[in-house]
Amino acid sequence: MDSKSEIVERLRSSFRSGITISQEFRCVQLSNLRSMIQENEEDILNALHKDLCKPKFEAILSEIDIVINELHYTINNLQSWMKPEYVDKNLATKMDNCFVRREPLGVVLIIGTWNYPLQLLILPMIGAIAAGNCVVIKPSEVSAAACQLISELIPKYLSQDCYAVVCGGADETKALLQNRFDHIFFTGSQVVARSILQAASVHLTPVTLELGGKCPCLIYGNVTIGAVARRLVWAKFFNGGQSCAAPDYVLCSKATCDALIPALCETLKDFYGKDPQTSLDLCRIVSQQHWTRLTELLKESNGKVVVGGESDQQDKYIAPTVVCVAEDDALMKAEIFGPILPILTVESLEKAVDFVNHKEKPLALYIFSNETSVINTVMEKTSSGGFCSNDGIVHMTLPGLPFGGVGGSGWGSYHGRWGFETFSHRRACMMRGWALEKLNGLRYPPYTDNKLSWLRWTASPKTTCLLM
């Protein structure tokens, strides 16, 4: 088996040959990737069920179709994305050809995570391939079945000279990071992200970080409580709550909380039955370690469990749980990443916004309200990676929207063209001829005030200000 450095050098040699540059090559690889997903759907579903007990419905939505849709979107738009972008010119450059050219970065590393082991690895890979890069992907060892399947399928469908899979745990990742890459894309926790940044700093490698954080869900003003409960329960407990963009906690008034809790209880019963553990539509916690962390968190909480709270270690099961908490509760200290939903009562919208703004900027922020003024107030007075009103997590399914964090929840974004741009270098190009040499003479010594005056005039922007 090749060492990590040999893999990187093999891909770098391929990149330098220019094989990845043409639109035709990129489209062939993207089409092959699409065939890989379509032709192996059943194996993918089986692996996801083995790792996380993912229901087929959720797996197809969040791991199969989202990737297929991204591939269609990218293939259909790649030609226009690759075209040079022409820019405005001044008088001094009127005869020049001035444009921005998107060029591939080189050999890039994509490190995936376990909660969506296919989606969160392949979506950034689509952007990297579309931009013309060679790619090393590192699946998460936590989702072992998906990791094994990806390592078997990628070499069968994509060019082995340009794309490679490296499996393993922390030691393998550390060995990979000792190599020089032209970009590193990481999805995971803030703790690991700091290690990634330290390794990247050695080679001054640019990094995209897709992290997480405590995504707040505000419910204020006039609301349709039944619809709120259904959309909130679906977004929170989809994938067993193991989604970086899932609503992490709810902020609402006491009156809204009193109306919401019965609606949540009824919705959970409608979705998962009287005994959720027997439901075929509920994911499991990925590992015993993660199960222990979540159950310990529940034990540390001083909040009131209003529904759920049951667990089964052997089954890696935790019931969909709703807890009424105080601001200093253990459940409010860090991202939960599981099927536990704290509700915190804050009487006014202004205080809820202030509460959110005193925390780290989240990956996503949700507001449920029938009042446009409430929605606009929250959008305008907060900051988050993504924003969605009256629903949860669905904004990340649209390829036209950038997906990414801000501040502690991540650096950079991807999906659709945004992934293409992340893995591209925007090269400034000016193609000059030999015309107007007399005009160019204004910049040559000997310098005079008259030359300077004319040169400033030819190079200055012309501003038009319309006063309303």
ROVO-616728 format. One record per residue (C-alpha): x, y, z; residue in one letter; residue number from 1. Coordinates in steps of 0.001 Angstrom, whole numbers. Layout:
ROVO-616728
(nuvo (X,Y,Z),'a',NUM);
...
end
This chain:
ROVO-616728
(nuvo (0,0,0),'m',1);
(nuvo (1285,3455,-876),'d',2);
(nuvo (2390,5738,1947),'s',3);
(nuvo (497,8995,2451),'k',4);
(nuvo (3305,11004,840),'s',5);
(nuvo (3428,8646,-2164),'e',6);
(nuvo (-316,9077,-2688),'i',7);
(nuvo (-26,12847,-2579),'v',8);
(nuvo (2950,12884,-4945),'e',9);
(nuvo (1172,10578,-7395),'r',10);
(nuvo (-1796,12921,-7507),'l',11);
(nuvo (451,15968,-7769),'r',12);
(nuvo (2222,14451,-10749),'s',13);
(nuvo (-1152,13836,-12400),'s',14);
(nuvo (-2256,17399,-11715),'f',15);
(nuvo (929,18820,-13222),'r',16);
(nuvo (277,16801,-16375),'s',17);
(nuvo (-2814,18963,-16956),'g',18);
(nuvo (-5232,16041,-17220),'i',19);
(nuvo (-7823,17602,-14882),'t',20);
(nuvo (-7990,20955,-16672),'i',21);
(nuvo (-10458,20282,-19477),'s',22);
(nuvo (-14185,20646,-18986),'q',23);
(nuvo (-14649,17267,-20663),'e',24);
(nuvo (-12495,15449,-18096),'f',25);
(nuvo (-14242,17123,-15171),'r',26);
(nuvo (-17695,16291,-16528),'c',27);
(nuvo (-16732,12657,-17159),'v',28);
(nuvo (-15556,12291,-13553),'q',29);
(nuvo (-18684,13974,-12198),'l',30);
(nuvo (-20863,11729,-14371),'s',31);
(nuvo (-18962,8683,-13117),'n',32);
(nuvo (-19523,9838,-9565),'l',33);
(nuvo (-23243,10110,-10286),'r',34);
(nuvo (-23229,6568,-11695),'s',35);
(nuvo (-21441,5367,-8564),'m',36);
(nuvo (-24243,6662,-6352),'i',37);
(nuvo (-27067,5465,-8591),'q',38);
(nuvo (-25682,1996,-9263),'e',39);
(nuvo (-24804,1296,-5632),'n',40);
(nuvo (-27778,2829,-3857),'e',41);
(nuvo (-28721,-369,-2059),'e',42);
(nuvo (-25185,-954,-762),'d',43);
(nuvo (-25012,2664,405),'i',44);
(nuvo (-28317,2360,2246),'l',45);
(nuvo (-27165,-856,3908),'n',46);
(nuvo (-23915,742,5071),'a',47);
(nuvo (-25738,3775,6476),'l',48);
(nuvo (-28168,1500,8297),'h',49);
(nuvo (-25307,-522,9730),'k',50);
(nuvo (-23520,2593,11002),'d',51);
(nuvo (-26432,4696,12226),'l',52);
(nuvo (-29578,2615,11711),'c',53);
(nuvo (-30612,5331,9248),'k',54);
(nuvo (-34160,4940,7978),'p',55);
(nuvo (-34236,4441,4204),'k',56);
(nuvo (-36390,7553,3792),'f',57);
(nuvo (-33925,9817,5615),'e',58);
(nuvo (-30889,8216,3986),'a',59);
(nuvo (-32245,8734,478),'i',60);
(nuvo (-33148,12364,1186),'l',61);
(nuvo (-29959,13376,2965),'s',62);
(nuvo (-27290,11100,1474),'e',63);
(nuvo (-28450,9968,-1975),'i',64);
(nuvo (-30735,12546,-3558),'d',65);
(nuvo (-28923,15607,-2211),'i',66);
(nuvo (-25713,14328,-3816),'v',67);
(nuvo (-27402,13385,-7107),'i',68);
(nuvo (-29074,16805,-7294),'n',69);
(nuvo (-25761,18543,-6638),'e',70);
(nuvo (-24113,16521,-9413),'l',71);
(nuvo (-26865,17385,-11902),'h',72);
(nuvo (-26660,21061,-10940),'y',73);
(nuvo (-22871,21157,-11227),'t',74);
(nuvo (-22664,19311,-14554),'i',75);
(nuvo (-25363,21549,-16055),'n',76);
(nuvo (-23656,24769,-14932),'n',77);
(nuvo (-19949,23930,-15154),'l',78);
(nuvo (-19422,25433,-18608),'q',79);
(nuvo (-20682,28850,-17496),'s',80);
(nuvo (-18717,28720,-14228),'w',81);
(nuvo (-15477,28067,-16117),'m',82);
(nuvo (-15868,31059,-18433),'k',83);
(nuvo (-13631,34077,-17792),'p',84);
(nuvo (-15293,36927,-15912),'e',85);
(nuvo (-14626,40246,-17649),'y',86);
(nuvo (-14248,43337,-15488),'v',87);
(nuvo (-14749,47089,-15873),'d',88);
(nuvo (-11825,49098,-17239),'k',89);
(nuvo (-10628,52689,-17078),'n',90);
(nuvo (-9256,54849,-19876),'l',91);
(nuvo (-5673,53703,-19265),'a',92);
(nuvo (-6662,50052,-19811),'t',93);
(nuvo (-9344,50598,-22465),'k',94);
(nuvo (-7471,48630,-25117),'m',95);
(nuvo (-6597,45734,-22784),'d',96);
(nuvo (-8366,42439,-22208),'n',97);
(nuvo (-9030,42255,-18448),'c',98);
(nuvo (-10688,39271,-16812),'f',99);
(nuvo (-10758,36868,-13876),'v',100);
(nuvo (-9828,33297,-14705),'r',101);
(nuvo (-10862,30415,-12414),'r',102);
(nuvo (-8008,27951,-12053),'e',103);
(nuvo (-7722,24754,-9971),'p',104);
(nuvo (-5655,24938,-6812),'l',105);
(nuvo (-3866,21602,-7218),'g',106);
(nuvo (-4098,18661,-4808),'v',107);
(nuvo (-6708,19155,-2102),'v',108);
(nuvo (-7612,17184,1024),'l',109);
(nuvo (-11228,16653,2121),'i',110);
(nuvo (-11817,15261,5616),'i',111);
(nuvo (-15362,14031,6179),'g',112);
(nuvo (-17347,13215,9292),'t',113);
(nuvo (-19600,10401,10479),'w',114);
(nuvo (-23106,11839,10823),'n',115);
(nuvo (-23672,12136,7060),'y',116);
(nuvo (-20729,10019,5889),'p',117);
(nuvo (-21567,10196,2190),'l',118);
(nuvo (-23052,13678,1822),'q',119);
(nuvo (-20429,15571,3822),'l',120);
(nuvo (-17589,13887,1942),'l',121);
(nuvo (-18933,13783,-1608),'i',122);
(nuvo (-20529,17269,-1791),'l',123);
(nuvo (-17226,19095,-1255),'p',124);
(nuvo (-15554,16564,-3555),'m',125);
(nuvo (-17980,17581,-6317),'i',126);
(nuvo (-16825,21180,-5984),'g',127);
(nuvo (-13168,20133,-5998),'a',128);
(nuvo (-13568,17971,-9125),'i',129);
(nuvo (-15598,20679,-10885),'a',130);
(nuvo (-12816,23170,-10207),'a',131);
(nuvo (-10244,20818,-11779),'g',132);
(nuvo (-8341,19598,-8721),'n',133);
(nuvo (-6915,16244,-7748),'c',134);
(nuvo (-8471,15090,-4485),'v',135);
(nuvo (-7588,12992,-1448),'v',136);
(nuvo (-10642,12136,655),'i',137);
(nuvo (-10522,10924,4240),'k',138);
(nuvo (-13821,9364,5418),'p',139);
(nuvo (-14579,9138,9141),'s',140);
(nuvo (-13574,5873,10765),'e',141);
(nuvo (-16519,6229,13178),'v',142);
(nuvo (-18969,5355,10398),'s',143);
(nuvo (-16935,2260,9546),'a',144);
(nuvo (-19292,585,7065),'a',145);
(nuvo (-19702,3722,4973),'a',146);
(nuvo (-15951,4364,5130),'c',147);
(nuvo (-15215,858,3828),'q',148);
(nuvo (-17772,1131,1028),'l',149);
(nuvo (-16511,4526,-137),'i',150);
(nuvo (-12925,3228,-214),'s',151);
(nuvo (-14045,361,-2456),'e',152);
(nuvo (-16253,2364,-4824),'l',153);
(nuvo (-14226,5507,-5547),'i',154);
(nuvo (-11321,3675,-7293),'p',155);
(nuvo (-13813,1727,-9432),'k',156);
(nuvo (-15531,4822,-10806),'y',157);
(nuvo (-13011,7682,-10720),'l',158);
(nuvo (-9491,8117,-12075),'s',159);
(nuvo (-7054,6516,-9638),'q',160);
(nuvo (-4357,8866,-10926),'d',161);
(nuvo (-6341,11899,-9735),'c',162);
(nuvo (-8452,10783,-6778),'y',163);
(nuvo (-7591,8714,-3713),'a',164);
(nuvo (-9247,7511,-505),'v',165);
(nuvo (-7339,7204,2764),'v',166);
(nuvo (-9051,5341,5624),'c',167);
(nuvo (-8106,5135,9274),'g',168);
(nuvo (-8285,7104,12502),'g',169);
(nuvo (-6472,10019,14082),'a',170);
(nuvo (-2992,8654,13303),'d',171);
(nuvo (-3758,8352,9582),'e',172);
(nuvo (-5201,11866,9539),'t',173);
(nuvo (-2124,13190,11314),'k',174);
(nuvo (145,11473,8784),'a',175);
(nuvo (-1868,12927,5903),'l',176);
(nuvo (-1623,16439,7334),'l',177);
(nuvo (2154,16276,7348),'q',178);
(nuvo (1987,16559,3562),'n',179);
(nuvo (1590,19816,1660),'r',180);
(nuvo (-1848,20300,158),'f',181);
(nuvo (-3150,23236,-1838),'d',182);
(nuvo (-6370,23365,193),'h',183);
(nuvo (-7835,21483,3144),'i',184);
(nuvo (-11579,21109,3612),'f',185);
(nuvo (-12630,19839,7043),'f',186);
(nuvo (-16044,19014,8481),'t',187);
(nuvo (-16178,18268,12202),'g',188);
(nuvo (-15690,19729,15658),'s',189);
(nuvo (-13945,22905,16787),'q',190);
(nuvo (-11461,20847,18810),'v',191);
(nuvo (-10227,18904,15775),'v',192);
(nuvo (-10403,22045,13627),'a',193);
(nuvo (-7730,23667,15777),'r',194);
(nuvo (-5411,20718,15101),'s',195);
(nuvo (-6153,20993,11379),'i',196);
(nuvo (-5254,24686,11434),'l',197);
(nuvo (-1977,24016,13237),'q',198);
(nuvo (-982,21419,10655),'a',199);
(nuvo (-2058,23648,7760),'a',200);
(nuvo (-57,26588,9105),'s',201);
(nuvo (3220,24729,8512),'v',202);
(nuvo (2660,24919,4747),'h',203);
(nuvo (451,28061,4813),'l',204);
(nuvo (-2325,25933,3345),'t',205);
(nuvo (-5740,27630,3031),'p',206);
(nuvo (-8505,25880,4957),'v',207);
(nuvo (-12277,25637,4788),'t',208);
(nuvo (-13875,24656,8085),'l',209);
(nuvo (-17432,23368,8344),'e',210);
(nuvo (-18095,23190,12059),'l',211);
(nuvo (-21282,23541,14079),'g',212);
(nuvo (-22356,25127,17322),'g',213);
(nuvo (-25621,25636,19134),'k',214);
(nuvo (-28138,26573,16444),'c',215);
(nuvo (-30958,28553,18092),'p',216);
(nuvo (-34637,28332,17205),'c',217);
(nuvo (-36713,31364,18166),'l',218);
(nuvo (-40525,31229,18332),'i',219);
(nuvo (-42141,34642,18743),'y',220);
(nuvo (-45193,36630,17743),'g',221);
(nuvo (-48275,35003,16324),'n',222);
(nuvo (-47585,31375,15315),'v',223);
(nuvo (-49465,28304,14158),'t',224);
(nuvo (-48338,26054,16980),'i',225);
(nuvo (-49217,22712,15342),'g',226);
(nuvo (-47191,23491,12215),'a',227);
(nuvo (-44316,24776,14347),'v',228);
(nuvo (-44261,21528,16338),'a',229);
(nuvo (-44222,19331,13226),'r',230);
(nuvo (-41455,21228,11451),'r',231);
(nuvo (-39392,21611,14614),'l',232);
(nuvo (-39632,17928,15566),'v',233);
(nuvo (-38708,16842,12046),'w',234);
(nuvo (-35695,19174,11845),'a',235);
(nuvo (-34449,18368,15345),'k',236);
(nuvo (-34855,14586,15392),'f',237);
(nuvo (-33967,13903,11750),'f',238);
(nuvo (-30871,11654,11810),'n',239);
(nuvo (-31344,11232,15548),'g',240);
(nuvo (-30498,14882,16136),'g',241);
(nuvo (-26993,14245,14818),'q',242);
(nuvo (-26957,17152,12364),'s',243);
(nuvo (-24653,20162,12595),'c',244);
(nuvo (-27479,22438,11427),'a',245);
(nuvo (-30204,20922,13636),'a',246);
(nuvo (-32045,23264,16023),'p',247);
(nuvo (-30016,22901,19214),'d',248);
(nuvo (-32328,24797,21583),'y',249);
(nuvo (-35582,26773,21556),'v',250);
(nuvo (-36148,30302,22816),'l',251);
(nuvo (-39748,31354,23370),'c',252);
(nuvo (-42074,33046,25849),'s',253);
(nuvo (-43661,31182,28765),'k',254);
(nuvo (-47071,31296,27067),'a',255);
(nuvo (-45635,29875,23835),'t',256);
(nuvo (-43794,27175,25775),'c',257);
(nuvo (-47015,26128,27534),'d',258);
(nuvo (-48733,25740,24159),'a',259);
(nuvo (-45727,24169,22419),'l',260);
(nuvo (-45012,21297,24820),'i',261);
(nuvo (-48346,19455,24307),'p',262);
(nuvo (-47992,19984,20553),'a',263);
(nuvo (-44465,18516,20630),'l',264);
(nuvo (-45670,15509,22632),'c',265);
(nuvo (-48497,14883,20194),'e',266);
(nuvo (-46216,15295,17180),'t',267);
(nuvo (-43618,12886,18568),'l',268);
(nuvo (-46355,10313,19100),'k',269);
(nuvo (-47640,10876,15538),'d',270);
(nuvo (-44136,10564,14057),'f',271);
(nuvo (-42638,7718,16106),'y',272);
(nuvo (-45543,6046,17935),'g',273);
(nuvo (-46110,5439,21634),'k',274);
(nuvo (-42825,3519,21895),'d',275);
(nuvo (-40267,5363,19725),'p',276);
(nuvo (-37654,2643,20246),'q',277);
(nuvo (-39700,305,18065),'t',278);
(nuvo (-40094,2891,15311),'s',279);
(nuvo (-38310,2119,12049),'l',280);
(nuvo (-38086,5866,11371),'d',281);
(nuvo (-35721,6825,14186),'l',282);
(nuvo (-31952,6837,13836),'c',283);
(nuvo (-29584,5506,16512),'r',284);
(nuvo (-26597,7149,18173),'i',285);
(nuvo (-23465,6381,16170),'v',286);
(nuvo (-21328,4829,18938),'s',287);
(nuvo (-21257,3833,22595),'q',288);
(nuvo (-18937,6767,23284),'q',289);
(nuvo (-21406,9264,21825),'h',290);
(nuvo (-24315,7544,23612),'w',291);
(nuvo (-22499,7854,26940),'t',292);
(nuvo (-21750,11527,26378),'r',293);
(nuvo (-25417,12300,25690),'l',294);
(nuvo (-26818,10278,28605),'t',295);
(nuvo (-24287,11877,30978),'e',296);
(nuvo (-25356,15274,29701),'l',297);
(nuvo (-28965,14450,30527),'l',298);
(nuvo (-27959,13358,34034),'k',299);
(nuvo (-26085,16633,34592),'e',300);
(nuvo (-29075,18687,33512),'s',301);
(nuvo (-31231,20309,36185),'n',302);
(nuvo (-34011,20838,33662),'g',303);
(nuvo (-37467,19269,33661),'k',304);
(nuvo (-37881,16449,31141),'v',305);
(nuvo (-41357,16926,29664),'v',306);
(nuvo (-41183,14080,27170),'v',307);
(nuvo (-38702,11269,26521),'g',308);
(nuvo (-35553,10715,28562),'g',309);
(nuvo (-35477,6924,28127),'e',310);
(nuvo (-32341,5230,26809),'s',311);
(nuvo (-30918,1785,26013),'d',312);
(nuvo (-27140,1436,25891),'q',313);
(nuvo (-27061,-1868,24022),'q',314);
(nuvo (-29333,-468,21302),'d',315);
(nuvo (-27497,2907,21319),'k',316);
(nuvo (-30969,4381,21693),'y',317);
(nuvo (-32004,7670,23260),'i',318);
(nuvo (-35654,8643,23056),'a',319);
(nuvo (-36610,11969,21476),'p',320);
(nuvo (-36368,14161,24554),'t',321);
(nuvo (-37626,17668,25356),'v',322);
(nuvo (-36316,19443,28465),'v',323);
(nuvo (-37317,22797,29972),'c',324);
(nuvo (-34090,24393,31201),'v',325);
(nuvo (-32548,27502,32710),'a',326);
(nuvo (-29879,29571,31012),'e',327);
(nuvo (-27015,28013,33007),'d',328);
(nuvo (-28116,24398,32480),'d',329);
(nuvo (-25601,21769,31352),'a',330);
(nuvo (-27576,21337,28107),'l',331);
(nuvo (-26916,24981,27236),'m',332);
(nuvo (-23127,24855,27507),'k',333);
(nuvo (-22142,23044,24310),'a',334);
(nuvo (-23623,21672,21107),'e',335);
(nuvo (-25798,18661,21960),'i',336);
(nuvo (-25638,16736,18683),'f',337);
(nuvo (-28302,14246,19672),'g',338);
(nuvo (-32067,13797,20172),'p',339);
(nuvo (-32344,16189,23132),'i',340);
(nuvo (-34140,19535,22734),'l',341);
(nuvo (-33844,22138,25526),'p',342);
(nuvo (-36472,24886,25748),'i',343);
(nuvo (-35537,28147,27435),'l',344);
(nuvo (-38189,30772,28156),'t',345);
(nuvo (-37243,34365,27372),'v',346);
(nuvo (-40225,36699,27459),'e',347);
(nuvo (-39359,39279,24795),'s',348);
(nuvo (-37990,38980,21274),'l',349);
(nuvo (-35415,41639,22089),'e',350);
(nuvo (-34061,39605,25011),'k',351);
(nuvo (-34014,36461,22887),'a',352);
(nuvo (-31993,38245,20189),'v',353);
(nuvo (-29643,39575,22862),'d',354);
(nuvo (-29242,36034,24244),'f',355);
(nuvo (-28278,34715,20799),'v',356);
(nuvo (-25867,37584,20172),'n',357);
(nuvo (-23964,36867,23382),'h',358);
(nuvo (-23152,33365,22120),'k',359);
(nuvo (-20795,32284,19333),'e',360);
(nuvo (-22248,32800,15875),'k',361);
(nuvo (-24148,29609,14965),'p',362);
(nuvo (-24070,27579,11772),'l',363);
(nuvo (-27809,28181,11328),'a',364);
(nuvo (-30493,30261,12994),'l',365);
(nuvo (-34232,29568,12845),'y',366);
(nuvo (-37206,31793,13552),'i',367);
(nuvo (-40820,30612,13627),'f',368);
(nuvo (-43413,33347,13322),'s',369);
(nuvo (-46404,34396,11232),'n',370);
(nuvo (-45244,38006,11501),'e',371);
(nuvo (-42898,39326,8823),'t',372);
(nuvo (-41654,42064,11131),'s',373);
(nuvo (-40519,39479,13685),'v',374);
(nuvo (-38700,37436,11033),'i',375);
(nuvo (-36965,40514,9594),'n',376);
(nuvo (-35956,41753,13043),'t',377);
(nuvo (-34255,38458,13864),'v',378);
(nuvo (-32561,38272,10449),'m',379);
(nuvo (-31272,41854,10605),'e',380);
(nuvo (-30124,41866,14234),'k',381);
(nuvo (-28303,38518,14357),'t',382);
(nuvo (-25484,36787,12500),'s',383);
(nuvo (-25278,33116,11521),'s',384);
(nuvo (-23934,30914,8762),'g',385);
(nuvo (-27440,30316,7392),'g',386);
(nuvo (-30913,31635,8200),'f',387);
(nuvo (-34303,30010,7722),'c',388);
(nuvo (-37751,31124,8770),'s',389);
(nuvo (-40587,28741,9637),'n',390);
(nuvo (-38616,25568,9019),'d',391);
(nuvo (-35347,23862,9876),'g',392);
(nuvo (-32328,22451,7967),'i',393);
(nuvo (-34064,22644,4551),'v',394);
(nuvo (-32005,25677,3463),'h',395);
(nuvo (-28955,23419,3123),'m',396);
(nuvo (-30646,21331,398),'t',397);
(nuvo (-30662,24126,-2224),'l',398);
(nuvo (-27490,24126,-4388),'p',399);
(nuvo (-27904,27813,-5195),'g',400);
(nuvo (-27398,28822,-1555),'l',401);
(nuvo (-23949,28792,65),'p',402);
(nuvo (-23680,26445,3037),'f',403);
(nuvo (-21154,27330,5692),'g',404);
(nuvo (-20585,28947,9047),'g',405);
(nuvo (-19264,32231,10343),'v',406);
(nuvo (-16764,32756,13136),'g',407);
(nuvo (-16709,29750,15456),'g',408);
(nuvo (-19189,27813,13315),'s',409);
(nuvo (-16927,27703,10290),'g',410);
(nuvo (-14850,29435,7636),'w',411);
(nuvo (-15915,29457,4006),'g',412);
(nuvo (-18820,27788,2246),'s',413);
(nuvo (-19746,25300,-459),'y',414);
(nuvo (-22671,23716,-2390),'h',415);
(nuvo (-23248,24484,-6060),'g',416);
(nuvo (-21116,27283,-7463),'r',417);
(nuvo (-19913,28113,-3977),'w',418);
(nuvo (-18047,24781,-3836),'g',419);
(nuvo (-16553,25425,-7271),'f',420);
(nuvo (-15341,28839,-6064),'e',421);
(nuvo (-13928,27421,-2813),'t',422);
(nuvo (-11635,25086,-4735),'f',423);
(nuvo (-10709,27617,-7448),'s',424);
(nuvo (-8067,30325,-7598),'h',425);
(nuvo (-9449,33553,-9059),'r',426);
(nuvo (-6521,34689,-11162),'r',427);
(nuvo (-6451,38331,-12246),'a',428);
(nuvo (-5453,38534,-15916),'c',429);
(nuvo (-4606,41584,-18027),'m',430);
(nuvo (-3713,40949,-21669),'m',431);
(nuvo (-1906,44021,-23027),'r',432);
(nuvo (-929,44861,-26572),'g',433);
(nuvo (1438,47487,-27966),'w',434);
(nuvo (-1093,50169,-28778),'a',435);
(nuvo (-1159,53627,-27172),'l',436);
(nuvo (2526,53652,-26299),'e',437);
(nuvo (2384,57460,-26146),'k',438);
(nuvo (-234,57164,-23427),'l',439);
(nuvo (1970,54673,-21603),'n',440);
(nuvo (4765,57200,-21867),'g',441);
(nuvo (3016,59282,-19237),'l',442);
(nuvo (4318,56867,-16586),'r',443);
(nuvo (7968,56883,-17702),'y',444);
(nuvo (10704,59107,-16260),'p',445);
(nuvo (11547,61887,-16310),'p',446);
(nuvo (8477,62510,-14135),'y',447);
(nuvo (6633,65821,-14360),'t',448);
(nuvo (3573,67272,-12693),'d',449);
(nuvo (1890,67491,-16095),'n',450);
(nuvo (2447,63755,-16728),'k',451);
(nuvo (1133,62941,-13254),'l',452);
(nuvo (-1973,65023,-13786),'s',453);
(nuvo (-2789,63310,-17089),'w',454);
(nuvo (-2003,59853,-15715),'l',455);
(nuvo (-4265,60377,-12705),'r',456);
(nuvo (-7055,61446,-15030),'w',457);
(nuvo (-6762,58370,-17272),'t',458);
(nuvo (-6649,55939,-14335),'a',459);
(nuvo (-9262,57533,-12093),'s',460);
(nuvo (-12734,56030,-11637),'p',461);
(nuvo (-15670,58102,-12769),'k',462);
(nuvo (-18284,58297,-10031),'t',463);
(nuvo (-21963,58822,-10641),'t',464);
(nuvo (-24061,59691,-7605),'c',465);
(nuvo (-27823,59820,-7875),'l',466);
(nuvo (-29536,61754,-5133),'l',467);
(nuvo (-33071,60694,-4449),'m',468);
end
